[in-house]
């Protein structure tokens, strides 16, 4: 099963905790969730910089 970064971010935005996500998706590890957050932060930074 493949889980996208978007899916993980949606779960977090919807109120799920990291522990709940890890429990529901046993193939994920904590670093995967941190990587999704880093991806989102980097994307936001790039969108902000290019829109100036």
MOZI-V670408 format. One record per backbone hydrogen bond with DSSP energy under -1.0 kcal/mol. CO is the residue of the C=O (numbers start at 1). NH is the residue of the N-H. If there is no record, write none. Layout:
CO;NH, CO;NH
//
This chain:
4;8, 5;9, 6;10, 7;11, 8;12, 9;13, 10;14, 11;16, 12;15, 17;21, 18;22, 19;23, 20;24, 21;25, 25;28, 29;32, 29;33, 30;34, 31;35, 32;36, 33;37, 34;38, 35;39, 36;40, 37;41, 38;42, 39;43, 40;44, 41;45, 42;46, 43;47, 44;48, 45;49, 46;50, 47;51
//
